Amino acid sequence: MSISVRPATPADRETCIRLLIAQLLEHELSADPVGIGGGVDLVFTPHSPAWLLVAELDGAAVGVVLANPIVSVEKYGYWLWVEEFYVVPEARRLGVATAFLDYIVGEGWRRGVRAGELEVVPTQAAAFALYRRHGFREVHRQRMTWDR
């Protein structure tokens, strides 16, 4: 079994859209393919700071991560917001999420990222355990959102 994580390329566009749609549907969220495609396209624009990563298991795409570095005075520099983190159900508990986290943390340190945050649905006990094993801790804040 071979697991690899790499930056997505424009050739991965449709695969990333498919995986992101699956994630949103799994969480019972709206999953407009055109809107998701527009977001993926922004990653590939010149000077985009976004990280779009693909995980492959024996050469097949089984996961996607979208993350964005953000300037923070609280963290004294860049921190990474992991917006989307998805592994297909049949590839879970095989080390794919760990490979993603190893890549994110390692590449983050190389790029001068001082910290990272992500969001976890409260019912995802396995995800909480995974993130804690990798040094994440709970942040006691309430997120709020606005959009059009």
C-alpha positions in Angstrom: 0.0 0.0 0.0 1.5 3.3 -1.1 0.3 6.7 0.1 1.4 9.9 -1.3 0.4 13.6 -0.8 1.2 16.2 -3.4 0.1 19.7 -4.5 -2.8 19.5 -7.0 -2.3 20.7 -10.5 -4.9 22.0 -13.0 -5.0 18.4 -14.3 -6.5 17.4 -11.0 -9.3 19.9 -11.2 -12.2 17.5 -11.8 -10.9 15.0 -9.2 -10.7 17.7 -6.6 -14.2 18.9 -7.4 -15.5 15.4 -7.1 -13.8 14.8 -3.7 -15.0 18.2 -2.4 -18.6 17.5 -3.5 -18.4 14.2 -1.7 -17.2 15.8 1.5 -19.9 18.5 1.5 -22.6 16.0 0.8 -21.4 13.8 3.6 -21.8 16.7 5.9 -25.2 17.5 4.4 -24.1 20.8 3.0 -24.8 22.4 -0.3 -22.5 21.1 -3.0 -22.9 23.2 -6.2 -20.3 21.8 -8.7 -20.1 25.2 -10.5 -19.4 27.1 -7.3 -16.9 24.5 -6.1 -15.2 24.5 -9.5 -14.9 28.3 -9.2 -13.2 27.9 -5.8 -10.8 25.3 -7.1 -10.0 27.5 -10.1 -9.0 30.3 -7.7 -6.3 28.1 -6.3 -4.7 27.9 -9.7 -4.6 31.6 -10.4 -1.2 33.3 -10.3 0.0 34.3 -6.8 -2.8 32.4 -5.0 -1.5 31.5 -1.6 -4.0 28.6 -1.2 -2.7 25.0 -0.9 -4.8 22.4 -2.7 -3.4 18.9 -1.9 -4.3 15.5 -3.3 -3.7 12.2 -1.5 -3.3 9.1 -3.5 -3.5 5.5 -2.3 -1.8 3.1 -4.8 -2.1 5.8 -7.5 -5.8 6.5 -7.0 -7.0 9.9 -5.6 -8.6 9.3 -2.2 -8.4 12.7 -0.4 -8.2 16.4 -0.8 -7.2 19.3 1.5 -7.7 23.0 0.9 -5.8 25.3 3.2 -4.9 29.0 3.2 -2.1 30.8 5.0 -3.3 33.9 6.9 -1.3 36.7 8.6 -1.9 36.7 12.4 -0.7 38.9 15.2 -2.0 36.4 17.6 0.3 33.8 16.2 3.1 36.3 15.4 3.2 35.5 11.7 1.5 33.1 9.3 -0.9 30.5 10.4 -2.7 28.0 8.2 -6.4 27.7 8.1 -7.4 24.2 6.9 -10.7 24.9 5.2 -11.4 21.4 3.7 -10.0 18.0 4.8 -11.5 15.0 3.2 -10.6 11.3 2.8 -13.1 9.0 1.1 -14.7 6.5 3.5 -13.1 3.4 2.0 -9.6 4.9 2.5 -10.1 6.0 6.1 -8.0 4.5 8.9 -5.3 3.5 6.4 -2.9 6.4 7.1 -4.1 8.9 4.5 -5.2 11.5 7.0 -1.9 11.1 8.8 0.0 11.6 5.5 -2.0 14.8 4.9 -1.1 16.1 8.4 2.5 15.2 8.1 2.7 17.1 4.8 0.8 20.1 6.1 2.9 20.4 9.2 6.2 19.7 7.5 5.5 22.0 4.6 4.1 24.6 6.9 7.3 24.7 9.0 9.4 25.0 5.8 7.3 27.9 4.7 7.4 29.7 8.0 3.9 28.9 9.1 3.7 29.2 12.9 0.4 27.4 13.6 -2.6 25.8 12.0 -6.3 25.4 12.7 -9.1 23.4 11.3 -12.7 22.7 12.1 -14.1 19.4 13.3 -17.7 18.4 13.4 -18.5 17.5 17.1 -19.6 13.9 16.2 -16.3 13.0 14.6 -14.6 11.3 17.5 -12.0 9.6 15.3 -11.0 12.9 13.7 -10.6 14.5 17.2 -8.4 11.6 18.3 -6.3 11.9 15.1 -5.8 15.6 15.4 -4.9 15.4 19.1 -2.3 12.7 18.3 -0.7 15.3 15.9 -0.5 18.0 18.5 -3.8 19.9 17.8 -5.8 21.0 20.8 -9.3 22.4 21.2 -9.8 26.1 20.9 -12.7 27.3 22.9 -14.2 29.9 20.6 -17.4 30.0 18.7 -17.1 30.4 14.9 -19.4 32.8 13.1 -19.9 33.2 9.4 -21.4 35.6 6.9 -21.8 35.1 3.2 -23.9 36.2 0.2 
